[in-house]
Amino acid sequence: MRPGNYFMFITSRFCKLLVWTCSLTAVFLLVSADVSVRASEPVIAREAAAEVASTNKASIWKGKNGEALPFENNEEVKEFLRTAEILDMEILDEGVSGAKRVLLEKDGVQVRAVFRIIESFREVGPGLKGALRRNFVDHYIFEVAAYELSQMLGLDNVPPVVRRQISSDIGSLQIWVENAITENIRLEEERRPPNPLAFSRQYQVMKIFDNLICNDDRNLGNILYDENWKLWMIDHTRTFRLDLNLSEPEEIMSCEEGLWVELQALDEESLKERLDGLVRGSAIKALLARRDALVEHIRKLIERKGEQAALFKF
């Protein structure tokens, strides 16, 4: 990389890091408020938890015009993604992966989805928070792997995605979250969530998931909020690294009870079966090492703060 280009790259990454740090600070305050509320006002905390649960029920997918789609579960969404006819395709402006938005139709039902075909292998590439990562990989297959792992953990905030061939290209095809805004837009327009407690708890789930999959690319453009302020995690092409340590354990301050149970239950055999053909064995071993570190981190939180403050329910 030439000196001038390298300087521009570092400057760009620093600016992005600065904006991202400001966002993290705001969420940190919200999470701290969550702990404070749970410790000093348990009744209010329980009422807030009930409100959170109301926004985390089974998702109702919508078409581009706001109509409810006739899917009863994620398996039906995945089957549609695999088999529906391609009507139109357009290149998306945001991001660097060359993603395309696709319009699909089957039995009179139209659905939009995002198609990613990136397969990038480089000696050096961008890592977390502006750092450089050696043996850099950016691959569509990790989109599918991240979704499958989220299902193993009982999460419902990664949109269904499948592997599919369109024309001569093979990639990941993921249902589009309609009427959603990114974290970047939320900050620019100074939108505040109506329920800060729900917001902070969803954020904690995201940070646990990102630490588990070693996500190098969580940024302001791939955190989505739908009309109900449900947080959706997208863009997982830079994940499943071979790092054995957690990338950002300091940002994990609490954990959802169901996720805590499923984290502890993960084992190599079930992971290999679910992620067969998606993630290498060495990456699964690294994931389990990070899982062990996560479990240890959360256990220490429970010991230090107590279960009521360290664990929550949706």
Secondary structure, DSSP 8 states (H G I E B T S, - for coil): --HHHHHHHHHHHHHHHHHHHHHHHHHHHHHHHHHHHHHH-HHHHHHHHHHHHHTSSS---B-TTS-B---SSHHHHHHHHHHSEEEEEEE-SSSSS--EEEEEEETTEEEEEEEE--EEEEEEEE-GGG-EEEEEEEETHHHHHHHHHHHHTT---S--EEEEEETTEEEEEEE--TT-EEHHHHHHTT---S-HHHHHHHHHHHHHHHHHHT-S---TTSEEE-TT--EEE---SS---S--S-S-GGG---EEHHHHHHHHH--HHHHHHHTTTTS-HHHHHHHHHHHHHHHHHHHHHHHHH-HHHHEE--
